[in-house]
Amino acid sequence: MRGKWILLAAAVILVAIAAGALTRLRNSAADKNTVSLPPPAQTPSNSVGAELNLTGVIRAQRTVSVNAEIEGTIELFSAEIGQDVFEGQMVARIGNPGLENAQQLAIEAVAAIQNRVSGIESSIIAARLESSRARADATRAKLEYDRTQKVAERQHLLNREGATPRLVFEKAQNEFANSKAEFGSLDELARQSEERITKLLGDLDRARKLLSEKSDDLEEAKTEMGASEVLAPVDGLLTARKKQVGDHVALDDAAILEIAIDLGLLEVTIEPKPEALARIKAGQEALISVAELAVDGMQGEVAEIQRNLVIVRFSSPDPAVKPAMTAGVRIKIE
């Protein structure tokens, strides 16, 4: 009985070994008949079908540079990037201690000359009043001089003929001499007063000419100081600052600010990967969208390619689309 069980176990083991060998043979045959397939082709990660989907920054096609008209240090900017500005609006101020000192000196010089002119004018008024009085006194003295002269001449004739008392003759001569001396003195005073007026008028003319020159200097200083206020030359959108507060600027420096104009004419600058750049050519059509404004489908065109930079230009009917915004660009490729 025990011998039968041993024979049965051995038979089962032989059957299992045979089945394993048969399975290995079948798998080996299947591996030999299998053909390896190539991996699917990879497309650029930013292309979908016949389009390239890219993103870039919007900027204006036309900009106006704002330059400094004086040398100095930027004290402040009165307009922020992205802010609308209008022509004549102050957008920055430049400090120049030399110009400030020159203006102050010009103001003081004008004030001093103006005081001098006012003083001379006051002196002329007083001199004219004094001269008028002196001339009036001299005129009265002249009348008295003429009267006593006639009396003295008549008494001289009478005295020569012995027809007038000696005392009357002498009195007439004394009165004539006194009136003559008084007239001479008053006439000299009147003449000096008139000469003083003439001199003062000459001083006034020279002072006024000097005042005119100093006033011109002051106006020039004010004009130069006015140039310290940097004004926007056009209406537009402030898009860039090329300097910072505290920076020094010279007359030959480049623009310190940039203003975008004609904001309906815009462009997007994009930097695609090399494999995408190779498929882009000038003249290709493009669609521009601005996700933050829910604006889509603005027609554009690849305008130019500058090394690795692609410029897509378009017209925007929506004034809300402005420079510095991020835009999506779909370029149709061949």
Backbone as numpy.savetxt, mean C-alpha at the origin, in Angstrom:
# Nx Ny Nz CAx CAy CAz Cx Cy Cz
-9.18 -119.08 18.25 -10.01 -117.90 18.25 -9.14 -116.65 18.25
-8.18 -116.62 19.12 -7.23 -115.48 19.18 -6.49 -115.33 17.88
-6.16 -116.33 17.18 -5.45 -116.24 15.89 -6.30 -115.58 14.83
-7.65 -115.83 14.85 -8.55 -115.18 13.86 -8.55 -113.69 14.03
-8.58 -113.16 15.28 -8.59 -111.69 15.51 -7.29 -111.07 15.04
-6.21 -111.73 15.20 -4.92 -111.17 14.75 -4.90 -111.05 13.23
-5.40 -112.09 12.52 -5.46 -112.03 11.06 -6.38 -110.92 10.58
-7.52 -110.72 11.27 -8.48 -109.67 10.86 -7.86 -108.27 11.02
-7.17 -107.99 12.12 -6.52 -106.68 12.34 -5.47 -106.42 11.29
-4.72 -107.40 10.94 -3.68 -107.21 9.92 -4.29 -106.85 8.57
-5.45 -107.51 8.26 -6.12 -107.21 6.99 -6.59 -105.77 6.94
-7.14 -105.27 8.05 -7.63 -103.87 8.08 -6.48 -102.90 7.87
-5.34 -103.14 8.49 -4.17 -102.24 8.33 -3.70 -102.22 6.90
-3.67 -103.36 6.23 -3.23 -103.40 4.84 -4.18 -102.62 3.94
-5.50 -102.72 4.22 -6.49 -101.97 3.40 -6.27 -100.46 3.57
-6.00 -99.98 4.79 -5.80 -98.54 5.04 -4.57 -98.02 4.31
-3.50 -98.82 4.36 -2.27 -98.39 3.66 -2.49 -98.29 2.18
-3.23 -99.18 1.61 -3.49 -99.15 0.17 -4.34 -97.94 -0.21
-5.32 -97.62 0.63 -6.19 -96.46 0.34 -5.38 -95.16 0.36
-4.45 -95.00 1.33 -3.62 -93.77 1.41 -2.74 -93.63 0.19
-2.19 -94.72 -0.25 -1.30 -94.66 -1.43 -2.08 -94.25 -2.65
-3.30 -94.76 -2.79 -4.13 -94.41 -3.95 -4.48 -92.92 -3.95
-4.75 -92.36 -2.79 -5.09 -90.91 -2.68 -3.91 -90.04 -3.07
-2.72 -90.39 -2.66 -1.54 -89.59 -3.02 -1.31 -89.62 -4.51
-1.53 -90.74 -5.13 -1.35 -90.82 -6.58 -2.33 -89.92 -7.32
-3.59 -89.92 -6.87 -4.61 -89.07 -7.52 -4.26 -87.56 -7.37
-3.83 -87.08 -6.17 -3.48 -85.67 -5.95 -2.30 -85.26 -6.80
-1.31 -86.14 -6.95 -0.14 -85.83 -7.77 -0.52 -85.62 -9.21
-1.44 -86.45 -9.69 -1.89 -86.32 -11.08 -2.65 -85.02 -11.27
-3.47 -84.66 -10.30 -4.24 -83.41 -10.41 -3.32 -82.21 -10.45
-2.25 -82.18 -9.62 -1.30 -81.06 -9.61 -0.62 -80.90 -10.95
-0.32 -82.01 -11.61 0.36 -81.91 -12.90 -0.55 -81.35 -13.96
-1.86 -81.56 -13.84 -2.80 -81.07 -14.85 -3.26 -79.63 -14.59
-2.87 -79.01 -13.45 -3.32 -77.63 -13.11 -2.45 -76.61 -13.84
-3.10 -75.51 -14.47 -2.38 -74.43 -15.20 -2.44 -73.17 -14.36
-1.27 -72.48 -14.05 -1.22 -71.23 -13.25 -1.70 -70.05 -14.09
-2.63 -69.19 -13.54 -3.16 -68.00 -14.23 -2.42 -66.75 -13.77
-2.14 -65.79 -14.66 -1.43 -64.54 -14.26 -2.34 -63.70 -13.38
-1.75 -62.85 -12.48 -2.56 -61.97 -11.62 -3.25 -60.92 -12.48
-4.43 -60.42 -12.01 -5.14 -59.39 -12.79 -4.30 -58.14 -12.91
-4.48 -57.39 -14.02 -3.72 -56.16 -14.27 -4.15 -55.10 -13.26
-3.14 -54.25 -12.79 -3.42 -53.19 -11.82 -3.57 -51.86 -12.56
-4.55 -51.12 -12.17 -4.76 -49.79 -12.74 -4.33 -48.77 -11.73
-3.96 -47.56 -12.15 -3.55 -46.53 -11.20 -4.62 -46.33 -10.16
-4.18 -46.11 -8.92 -5.12 -46.00 -7.81 -6.05 -44.80 -7.96
-5.66 -43.73 -8.76 -6.52 -42.56 -8.87 -7.20 -42.48 -10.23
-7.35 -43.63 -10.94 -8.06 -43.63 -12.22 -9.26 -44.54 -12.13
-10.33 -44.12 -12.79 -11.54 -44.93 -12.86 -11.98 -44.94 -14.32
-11.88 -46.04 -14.94 -12.28 -46.14 -16.35 -11.46 -45.21 -17.21
-12.13 -44.27 -17.94 -11.48 -43.32 -18.85 -11.28 -41.97 -18.20
-11.21 -41.91 -16.90 -11.02 -40.66 -16.17 -9.96 -40.82 -15.10
-9.32 -39.70 -14.78 -8.43 -39.63 -13.64 -9.09 -38.74 -12.60
-9.20 -39.22 -11.39 -9.77 -38.44 -10.30 -8.63 -37.89 -9.44
-8.51 -36.56 -9.40 -7.42 -35.91 -8.70 -7.98 -34.78 -7.84
-7.17 -34.27 -6.96 -7.54 -33.11 -6.15 -6.43 -32.07 -6.22
-6.83 -30.82 -6.06 -5.86 -29.74 -6.09 -6.43 -28.50 -5.43
-5.65 -27.43 -5.48 -6.04 -26.17 -4.83 -6.43 -25.15 -5.90
-7.52 -24.46 -5.65 -8.01 -23.44 -6.58 -7.20 -22.16 -6.39
-6.89 -21.51 -7.49 -6.28 -20.19 -7.44 -6.82 -19.36 -8.60
-6.62 -18.05 -8.52 -7.12 -17.15 -9.56 -6.18 -17.18 -10.76
-6.77 -17.03 -11.93 -5.93 -16.94 -13.14 -5.22 -15.59 -13.21
-5.86 -14.55 -12.66 -5.27 -13.21 -12.74 -5.07 -12.66 -11.33
-3.89 -12.15 -11.07 -3.59 -11.54 -9.77 -2.85 -10.22 -9.98
-2.95 -9.35 -8.99 -2.26 -8.06 -9.01 -1.34 -8.01 -7.80
-0.09 -7.68 -8.04 0.88 -7.57 -6.95 0.81 -6.20 -6.30
0.99 -6.17 -5.00 1.00 -4.91 -4.25 2.41 -4.70 -3.72
3.05 -3.62 -4.16 4.43 -3.36 -3.80 4.53 -2.25 -2.75
5.63 -2.22 -2.04 5.89 -1.14 -1.08 6.43 0.07 -1.83
5.94 1.26 -1.47 6.39 2.49 -2.12 7.46 3.21 -1.32
7.70 2.76 -0.11 8.78 3.33 0.70 9.54 2.18 1.36
10.74 2.51 1.80 11.52 1.52 2.55 11.19 1.62 4.02
11.16 0.49 4.71 10.85 0.53 6.13 10.54 -0.86 6.67
9.81 -0.87 7.78 9.44 -2.11 8.46 7.93 -2.23 8.48
7.42 -3.41 8.14 5.98 -3.63 8.16 5.48 -3.59 9.60
4.56 -2.66 9.86 4.03 -2.50 11.21 2.76 -3.31 11.41
1.93 -3.41 10.37 0.69 -4.18 10.52 0.11 -4.50 9.15
-0.73 -5.53 9.12 -1.59 -5.85 8.00 -3.02 -5.60 8.45
-3.76 -4.84 7.67 -5.14 -4.51 8.06 -6.17 -5.32 7.29
-5.73 -6.31 6.52 -6.65 -7.20 5.81 -6.10 -8.61 5.90
-6.99 -9.56 6.07 -6.59 -10.95 6.22 -6.67 -11.68 4.88
-5.89 -12.75 4.74 -5.94 -13.58 3.53 -7.34 -14.18 3.42
-7.90 -14.10 2.20 -9.25 -14.58 1.97 -10.31 -13.51 2.14
-9.87 -12.28 2.48 -10.81 -11.18 2.69 -10.94 -10.36 1.41
-12.17 -9.94 1.10 -12.40 -9.05 -0.04 -11.87 -7.67 0.31
-11.19 -7.04 -0.63 -10.67 -5.69 -0.44 -11.14 -4.83 -1.61
-11.18 -3.52 -1.38 -11.59 -2.60 -2.44 -10.47 -1.62 -2.74
-10.53 -1.05 -3.93 -9.49 -0.13 -4.37 -9.39 1.06 -3.41
-8.16 1.36 -2.99 -7.93 2.47 -2.07 -7.96 2.08 -0.62
-8.33 0.85 -0.31 -8.37 0.40 1.08 -6.95 0.16 1.59
-6.67 0.62 2.82 -5.35 0.35 3.40 -5.27 -1.12 3.79
-4.28 -1.81 3.27 -4.11 -3.24 3.55 -2.87 -3.52 4.39
-2.00 -2.51 4.53 -0.80 -2.68 5.36 -0.22 -1.30 5.66
0.66 -1.24 6.64 1.35 0.01 6.95 2.82 -0.28 7.19
3.66 0.59 6.64 5.12 0.45 6.75 5.66 1.62 7.57
6.43 1.32 8.59 7.03 2.36 9.42 8.42 2.71 8.94
8.72 4.04 8.96 10.05 4.52 8.58 10.40 5.70 9.48
11.22 5.49 10.53 11.55 6.57 11.46 12.14 7.79 10.78
12.92 7.58 9.72 13.52 8.71 9.02 12.48 9.61 8.41
11.46 9.02 7.79 10.39 9.81 7.20 9.56 10.50 8.27
9.34 9.80 9.37 8.57 10.40 10.46 9.30 11.61 11.03
10.62 11.49 11.20 11.41 12.62 11.69 11.41 13.77 10.70
11.53 13.43 9.42 11.53 14.47 8.38 10.21 15.21 8.37
9.11 14.50 8.53 7.81 15.15 8.56 7.69 16.06 9.78
8.16 15.58 10.93 8.07 16.39 12.15 8.91 17.66 12.00
10.12 17.53 11.44 10.96 18.71 11.22 10.32 19.68 10.25
9.68 19.14 9.21 9.00 20.00 8.24 7.83 20.73 8.89
7.10 20.04 9.75 5.98 20.67 10.46 6.49 21.81 11.34
7.58 21.56 12.06 8.14 22.59 12.94 8.68 23.76 12.13
9.31 23.49 10.99 9.84 24.56 10.15 8.72 25.43 9.60
7.65 24.80 9.15 6.51 25.57 8.64 5.89 26.41 9.74
5.76 25.82 10.93 5.18 26.57 12.05 6.04 27.79 12.40
7.37 27.59 12.40 8.26 28.70 12.73 8.17 29.82 11.69
8.18 29.46 10.43 8.10 30.47 9.37 6.73 31.14 9.38
5.68 30.36 9.66 4.35 30.93 9.72 4.25 31.96 10.85
4.88 31.64 11.98 4.91 32.60 13.09 5.67 33.87 12.69
6.76 33.66 11.94 7.53 34.82 11.48 6.71 35.68 10.53
6.00 35.05 9.61 5.15 35.78 8.68 4.08 36.55 9.45
3.46 35.89 10.40 2.42 36.54 11.20 3.00 37.73 11.97
4.22 37.53 12.52 4.86 38.62 13.25 5.16 39.81 12.35
5.66 39.54 11.14 5.95 40.64 10.20 4.66 41.35 9.79
3.62 40.58 9.55 2.34 41.19 9.17 1.82 42.09 10.30
1.97 41.65 11.53 1.55 42.48 12.66 2.40 43.74 12.75
3.72 43.57 12.50 4.61 44.73 12.52 4.26 45.72 11.42
3.88 45.22 10.28 3.50 46.11 9.16 2.26 46.90 9.52
1.30 46.24 10.14 0.08 46.95 10.54 0.41 48.07 11.52
1.26 47.75 12.52 1.65 48.76 13.50 2.47 49.87 12.85
3.37 49.48 11.93 4.21 50.49 11.26 3.37 51.40 10.38
2.39 50.84 9.73 1.52 51.68 8.89 0.72 52.67 9.73
0.25 52.22 10.88 -0.47 53.13 11.77 0.46 54.23 12.27
1.67 53.83 12.67 2.65 54.82 13.14 3.03 55.77 12.01
3.22 55.24 10.81 3.60 56.08 9.68 2.48 57.05 9.33
1.26 56.56 9.43 0.12 57.44 9.14 0.08 58.61 10.11
0.29 58.33 11.39 0.29 59.40 12.38 1.46 60.36 12.15
2.65 59.77 11.88 3.82 60.61 11.66 3.64 61.49 10.44
3.07 60.94 9.38 2.86 61.73 8.17 1.81 62.82 8.41
0.80 62.49 9.22 -0.21 63.51 9.55 0.42 64.65 10.35
1.29 64.29 11.31 1.98 65.32 12.10 2.89 66.12 11.20
3.58 65.45 10.30 4.47 66.17 9.38 3.69 67.09 8.47
2.51 66.67 8.05 1.67 67.51 7.19 1.22 68.77 7.93
0.79 68.59 9.19 0.40 69.76 9.98 1.59 70.69 10.19
2.77 70.09 10.45 3.97 70.90 10.63 4.34 71.64 9.35
4.09 71.01 8.20 4.38 71.65 6.92 3.47 72.87 6.70
2.23 72.71 7.07 1.30 73.84 6.95 1.76 75.01 7.82
2.17 74.67 9.06 2.66 75.72 9.96 3.96 76.31 9.43
4.80 75.46 8.89 6.06 75.92 8.29 5.78 76.88 7.13
4.85 76.56 6.27 4.52 77.42 5.13 3.96 78.76 5.62
3.10 78.68 6.67 2.51 79.93 7.18 3.57 80.83 7.78
4.43 80.29 8.67 5.44 81.11 9.33 6.48 81.60 8.34
6.70 80.82 7.27 7.65 81.27 6.24 7.14 82.52 5.54
5.87 82.54 5.23 5.29 83.71 4.57 5.33 84.94 5.50
4.99 84.68 6.79 5.02 85.79 7.75 6.45 86.30 7.91
7.40 85.38 8.00 8.79 85.78 8.18 9.30 86.56 6.97
8.94 86.15 5.78 9.38 86.85 4.57 8.77 88.25 4.51
7.50 88.37 4.91 6.83 89.69 4.90 7.49 90.59 5.93
7.74 90.04 7.13 8.37 90.86 8.17 9.80 91.24 7.79
10.45 90.37 7.03 11.80 90.69 6.56 11.77 91.89 5.63
10.80 91.95 4.74 10.67 93.08 3.82 10.32 94.36 4.58
9.38 94.21 5.53 8.99 95.38 6.31 10.14 95.88 7.15
10.90 94.90 7.72 12.03 95.33 8.54 13.08 96.03 7.72
13.28 95.61 6.50 14.26 96.24 5.63 13.84 97.67 5.29
12.54 97.91 5.25 12.03 99.24 4.94 11.81 100.05 6.22
12.03 99.39 7.37 11.83 100.08 8.64 10.38 100.26 8.98
9.52 99.37 8.43 8.08 99.53 8.61 7.50 98.60 9.64
8.33 97.87 10.37 7.82 96.94 11.40 8.73 97.00 12.61
8.15 96.86 13.75 8.98 96.89 14.95 9.97 95.71 14.95
11.10 95.96 15.58 12.15 94.93 15.62 11.68 93.66 16.32
10.93 93.82 17.38 10.46 92.65 18.13 9.50 91.81 17.29
8.65 92.44 16.51 7.72 91.69 15.65 8.50 90.92 14.59
9.52 91.59 14.04 10.35 90.92 13.02 11.05 89.70 13.61
11.67 89.89 14.79 12.40 88.79 15.41 11.47 87.62 15.80
10.27 87.98 16.29 9.31 86.93 16.65 8.92 86.10 15.43
8.70 86.78 14.31 8.32 86.08 13.08 9.43 85.16 12.62
10.69 85.67 12.76 11.82 84.84 12.35 11.98 83.62 13.26
11.76 83.82 14.56 11.87 82.69 15.51 10.78 81.64 15.26
9.56 82.13 15.04 8.46 81.19 14.78 8.73 80.41 13.49
9.27 81.07 12.49 9.59 80.38 11.23 10.69 79.33 11.46
11.72 79.71 12.22 12.80 78.77 12.49 12.31 77.56 13.27
11.46 77.82 14.25 10.92 76.70 15.05 10.03 75.78 14.21
9.16 76.36 13.41 8.26 75.55 12.57 9.05 74.77 11.53
10.14 75.40 11.04 10.98 74.71 10.07 11.66 73.50 10.71
12.18 73.70 11.93 12.85 72.60 12.63 11.86 71.49 12.97
10.67 71.89 13.41 9.67 70.88 13.77 9.22 70.10 12.55
9.01 70.82 11.46 8.60 70.13 10.23 9.69 69.16 9.76
10.95 69.60 9.82 12.03 68.74 9.41 12.11 67.46 10.24
11.91 67.64 11.57 11.97 66.48 12.46 10.82 65.52 12.21
9.59 66.07 12.11 8.43 65.22 11.88 8.44 64.58 10.50
8.95 65.32 9.52 9.02 64.76 8.17 10.02 63.61 8.12
11.13 63.76 8.88 12.12 62.68 8.95 11.54 61.44 9.62
10.77 61.67 10.69 10.13 60.54 11.37 9.14 59.83 10.44
8.39 60.62 9.70 7.43 60.02 8.76 8.15 59.24 7.67
9.29 59.82 7.18 10.06 59.13 6.16 10.64 57.83 6.68
11.15 57.83 7.90 11.69 56.61 8.49 10.60 55.56 8.68
9.41 56.01 9.10 8.28 55.08 9.25 7.94 54.42 7.93
7.94 55.21 6.86 7.61 54.68 5.53 8.71 53.73 5.04
9.97 54.08 5.34 11.07 53.18 4.97 10.97 51.86 5.75
10.56 51.94 7.00 10.40 50.71 7.80 9.31 49.82 7.20
8.25 50.45 6.74 7.18 49.67 6.10 7.72 48.99 4.85
8.50 49.71 4.06 9.08 49.13 2.84 9.98 47.95 3.19
10.78 48.11 4.24 11.66 47.02 4.67 10.84 45.82 5.15
9.81 46.09 5.94 8.97 45.00 6.43 8.26 44.28 5.29
7.85 45.02 4.29 7.20 44.38 3.14 8.19 43.46 2.42
9.45 43.91 2.33 10.47 43.04 1.73 10.70 41.80 2.56
10.76 41.98 3.89 10.91 40.82 4.78 9.73 39.87 4.64
8.53 40.46 4.54 7.33 39.63 4.41 7.36 38.83 3.11
7.80 39.46 2.03 7.86 38.75 0.75 8.84 37.59 0.83
10.01 37.82 1.43 10.99 36.74 1.55 10.49 35.64 2.49
9.83 36.04 3.57 9.31 35.05 4.51 8.21 34.21 3.86
7.38 34.84 3.06 6.32 34.10 2.38 6.90 33.12 1.36
7.95 33.53 0.67 8.60 32.61 -0.27 9.19 31.42 0.49
9.83 31.71 1.62 10.40 30.62 2.42 9.30 29.73 2.97
8.17 30.34 3.36 7.04 29.56 3.85 6.51 28.64 2.75
6.47 29.15 1.53 6.01 28.34 0.40 6.94 27.14 0.19
8.26 27.39 0.28 9.23 26.30 0.11 9.08 25.26 1.23
8.96 25.74 2.46 8.83 24.82 3.59 7.49 24.07 3.52
6.46 24.73 3.03 5.17 24.06 2.86 5.26 22.97 1.82
6.02 23.25 0.74 6.24 22.21 -0.27 7.00 21.03 0.33
8.00 21.34 1.16 8.75 20.26 1.83 7.82 19.45 2.72
6.92 20.14 3.41 5.99 19.44 4.29 5.04 18.56 3.49
4.55 19.08 2.37 3.65 18.28 1.53 4.36 17.05 0.99
5.63 17.24 0.63 6.41 16.09 0.14 6.60 15.07 1.26
6.88 15.58 2.47 7.04 14.67 3.60 5.73 13.94 3.91
4.62 14.66 3.80 3.32 14.04 4.03 3.02 13.00 2.96
3.39 13.32 1.72 3.18 12.36 0.63 3.98 11.09 0.87
5.24 11.27 1.28 6.07 10.10 1.56 5.52 9.32 2.75
5.04 10.03 3.76 4.44 9.35 4.90 3.14 8.67 4.49
2.42 9.31 3.55 1.20 8.68 3.05 1.49 7.36 2.37
2.68 7.29 1.77 3.07 6.04 1.11 3.33 4.93 2.11
3.42 5.29 3.39 3.60 4.25 4.41 2.33 3.43 4.56
1.21 3.99 4.12 -0.05 3.24 4.11 -0.16 2.53 2.75
-0.04 1.23 2.76 -0.11 0.44 1.53 -1.59 0.26 1.17
-1.98 0.76 0.00 -3.38 0.74 -0.42 -3.59 -0.31 -1.50
-4.76 -0.91 -1.47 -5.10 -1.89 -2.51 -5.30 -1.15 -3.84
-4.61 -1.57 -4.91 -4.75 -0.88 -6.19 -6.02 -1.25 -6.95
-6.67 -2.35 -6.56 -7.84 -2.83 -7.27 -8.81 -3.47 -6.28
-10.04 -3.69 -6.76 -10.97 -4.52 -6.00 -10.62 -5.99 -6.23
-10.72 -6.80 -5.20 -10.42 -8.23 -5.39 -10.39 -8.97 -4.07
-9.71 -10.10 -4.09 -9.60 -10.97 -2.92 -8.14 -11.10 -2.54
-7.82 -10.78 -1.29 -6.44 -10.90 -0.83 -6.10 -12.39 -0.71
-5.10 -12.82 -1.49 -4.79 -14.25 -1.55 -3.42 -14.62 -0.98
-2.53 -13.64 -0.80 -1.19 -14.02 -0.32 -0.49 -12.85 0.34
0.31 -13.17 1.36 1.24 -12.23 1.96 2.65 -12.75 1.74
3.50 -11.91 1.19 4.86 -12.34 0.93 5.82 -11.93 2.05
5.32 -11.11 3.01 6.12 -10.67 4.15 5.30 -10.84 5.42
6.01 -10.69 6.56 5.37 -10.77 7.86 5.55 -9.46 8.61
4.71 -9.23 9.62 4.86 -8.05 10.45 6.25 -8.07 11.09
6.94 -6.93 10.98 8.30 -6.84 11.50 9.37 -7.03 10.45
8.99 -7.53 9.26 9.96 -7.71 8.18 10.35 -6.35 7.59
11.59 -6.27 7.15 12.07 -5.05 6.48 11.76 -5.17 4.99
11.32 -4.04 4.40 11.06 -4.02 2.97 11.85 -2.89 2.34
12.35 -3.12 1.14 13.08 -2.11 0.37 12.31 -1.83 -0.91
12.66 -0.73 -1.57 11.93 -0.34 -2.76 12.09 -1.34 -3.89
13.21 -2.08 -3.89 13.43 -3.05 -4.96 12.95 -4.45 -4.57
12.28 -4.56 -3.43 11.73 -5.86 -3.04 10.58 -6.26 -3.94
10.32 -7.57 -3.97 9.16 -8.06 -4.72 7.89 -7.67 -3.98
6.75 -8.09 -4.54 5.46 -7.73 -3.96 5.34 -8.24 -2.54
4.66 -7.45 -1.70 4.44 -7.89 -0.32 3.06 -8.51 -0.16
2.16 -8.22 -1.10 0.81 -8.79 -1.06 0.38 -9.17 -2.46
-0.65 -10.01 -2.55 -1.18 -10.42 -3.85 -2.70 -10.42 -3.78
-3.33 -9.79 -4.76 -4.79 -9.69 -4.81 -5.30 -10.37 -6.07
-6.26 -11.27 -5.89 -6.86 -11.97 -7.02 -8.00 -11.13 -7.58
-8.08 -11.05 -8.91 -9.16 -10.32 -9.58 -9.83 -11.25 -10.59
-10.97 -10.78 -11.12 -11.73 -11.59 -12.08 -11.96 -13.00 -11.52
-12.66 -13.06 -10.39 -12.77 -14.32 -9.67 -13.66 -15.34 -10.36
-14.22 -14.99 -11.52 -14.93 -15.99 -12.31 -13.99 -16.84 -13.13
-12.75 -16.36 -13.28 -11.73 -17.10 -14.03 -10.75 -17.72 -13.03
-10.83 -19.03 -12.88 -10.04 -19.72 -11.88 -9.25 -20.87 -12.49
-8.38 -21.47 -11.71 -7.63 -22.63 -12.15 -7.30 -23.50 -10.94
-7.09 -24.78 -11.21 -6.72 -25.73 -10.16 -5.33 -26.26 -10.47
-4.48 -26.27 -9.48 -3.15 -26.84 -9.64 -3.12 -28.20 -8.96
-2.71 -29.20 -9.71 -2.67 -30.57 -9.17 -1.30 -31.17 -9.44
-0.90 -32.10 -8.57 0.38 -32.80 -8.71 0.11 -34.30 -8.73
-0.22 -34.85 -9.89 -0.52 -36.28 -9.97 0.74 -37.13 -9.84
0.53 -38.41 -9.55 1.65 -39.35 -9.50 2.21 -39.54 -10.91
3.44 -39.97 -11.02 4.07 -40.08 -12.35 3.26 -40.91 -13.34
2.66 -42.06 -12.87 1.92 -42.90 -13.82 0.67 -42.19 -14.32
0.07 -41.33 -13.45 -1.10 -40.55 -13.88 -0.68 -39.37 -14.73
0.43 -38.73 -14.37 0.92 -37.57 -15.12 1.21 -37.94 -16.57
1.69 -39.16 -16.79 2.04 -39.60 -18.15 0.81 -39.69 -19.05
-0.37 -39.77 -18.47 -1.60 -39.92 -19.26 -2.33 -38.59 -19.46
-1.74 -37.49 -18.93 -2.38 -36.16 -19.03 -1.69 -35.34 -20.10
-2.51 -34.67 -20.91 -1.99 -33.81 -21.99 -2.78 -32.51 -21.99
-2.12 -31.43 -22.44 -2.80 -30.14 -22.55 -3.96 -30.26 -23.53
-5.07 -29.63 -23.18 -6.25 -29.66 -24.04 -7.28 -30.68 -23.61
-6.94 -31.59 -22.71 -7.91 -32.59 -22.26 -9.02 -31.92 -21.45
-10.23 -32.41 -21.62 -11.37 -31.88 -20.89 -11.33 -32.32 -19.44
-11.95 -31.50 -18.58 -11.97 -31.81 -17.15 -13.26 -31.31 -16.54
-13.66 -31.95 -15.46 -14.80 -31.51 -14.66 -14.30 -31.19 -13.26
-14.71 -30.01 -12.77 -14.24 -29.55 -11.47 -15.41 -29.53 -10.50
-15.14 -29.98 -9.29 -16.15 -29.97 -8.24 -15.55 -29.45 -6.95
-16.41 -28.81 -6.14 -15.99 -28.31 -4.83 -16.92 -28.93 -3.81
-16.43 -29.94 -3.09 -17.27 -30.72 -2.19 -17.86 -29.87 -1.08
-17.07 -28.94 -0.54 -17.55 -28.17 0.61 -18.69 -27.23 0.24
-18.85 -26.95 -1.06 -19.96 -26.10 -1.50 -21.01 -26.89 -2.27
-20.80 -28.18 -2.40 -21.71 -29.03 -3.18 -21.84 -28.52 -4.61
-20.72 -28.03 -5.15 -20.68 -27.55 -6.53 -20.01 -28.61 -7.38
-20.65 -29.03 -8.46 -20.11 -30.13 -9.27 -20.35 -29.82 -10.74
-19.48 -30.40 -11.58 -19.71 -30.35 -13.02 -19.29 -29.07 -13.71
-18.37 -28.29 -13.13 -17.87 -27.09 -13.82 -16.88 -27.52 -14.90
-17.12 -27.08 -16.11 -16.30 -27.48 -17.25 -14.94 -26.81 -17.20
-13.91 -27.59 -17.48 -12.57 -27.04 -17.51 -11.71 -27.74 -18.55
-10.45 -27.33 -18.58 -9.53 -27.89 -19.58 -8.12 -27.84 -19.03
-7.33 -28.87 -19.35 -5.92 -28.86 -18.97 -5.23 -27.78 -19.79
-4.76 -26.72 -19.12 -4.18 -25.58 -19.82 -2.70 -25.79 -20.10
-1.97 -26.26 -19.11 -0.53 -26.47 -19.30 0.00 -27.42 -18.24
1.17 -27.97 -18.55 1.84 -28.89 -17.63 3.23 -28.33 -17.38
3.54 -28.06 -16.12 4.83 -27.52 -15.73 5.54 -28.56 -14.87
6.43 -29.32 -15.51 7.10 -30.43 -14.84 6.07 -31.38 -14.26
5.99 -31.43 -12.93 5.03 -32.37 -12.31 3.74 -31.67 -11.88
3.56 -30.43 -12.33 2.39 -29.65 -11.95 1.46 -29.50 -13.14
0.20 -29.82 -12.94 -0.81 -29.70 -13.99 -1.75 -28.56 -13.62
-1.99 -27.67 -14.58 -2.88 -26.53 -14.36 -4.14 -26.72 -15.19
-5.27 -26.78 -14.49 -6.56 -26.94 -15.14 -7.34 -25.65 -14.96
-7.72 -25.01 -16.04 -8.43 -23.73 -15.98 -9.91 -23.94 -16.23
-10.69 -23.09 -15.54 -12.14 -23.19 -15.70 -12.80 -21.87 -15.35
-14.05 -21.71 -15.75 -14.85 -20.54 -15.40 -15.88 -20.97 -14.37
-16.01 -20.17 -13.31 -16.95 -20.51 -12.24 -18.13 -19.56 -12.27
-19.34 -20.08 -12.38 -20.53 -19.23 -12.32 -20.95 -18.91 -10.90
-20.32 -19.56 -9.93 -20.71 -19.42 -8.53 -19.69 -18.55 -7.81
-20.08 -17.36 -7.31 -19.12 -16.49 -6.62 -18.61 -17.08 -5.31
-19.28 -18.13 -4.82 -18.82 -18.75 -3.58 -17.55 -19.56 -3.79
-17.26 -19.93 -5.03 -16.03 -20.67 -5.33 -14.87 -19.68 -5.37
-13.94 -19.85 -4.47 -12.87 -18.87 -4.32 -11.50 -19.55 -4.26
-10.45 -18.77 -4.52 -9.09 -19.31 -4.39 -8.83 -19.86 -3.00
-7.94 -20.83 -2.95 -7.50 -21.52 -1.73 -8.43 -22.67 -1.35
-9.59 -22.81 -2.02 -10.44 -23.96 -1.75 -9.88 -25.20 -2.42
-10.22 -26.37 -1.87 -9.81 -27.63 -2.46 -10.86 -28.08 -3.46
-10.41 -28.52 -4.63 -11.33 -28.95 -5.68 -10.99 -30.35 -6.15
-12.02 -31.07 -6.53 -11.82 -32.35 -7.18 -11.80 -32.15 -8.69
-10.92 -32.87 -9.38 -10.77 -32.72 -10.83 -10.85 -34.10 -11.48
-11.78 -34.25 -12.41 -11.88 -35.46 -13.20 -11.44 -35.14 -14.61
-10.31 -35.73 -15.01 -9.76 -35.48 -16.35 -10.06 -36.67 -17.26
-10.67 -36.37 -18.39 -10.95 -37.41 -19.36 -9.68 -37.75 -20.12
-9.32 -39.03 -20.12 -8.10 -39.46 -20.78 -8.44 -40.40 -21.92
-7.45 -40.60 -22.83 -7.66 -41.49 -23.97 -7.52 -42.94 -23.56
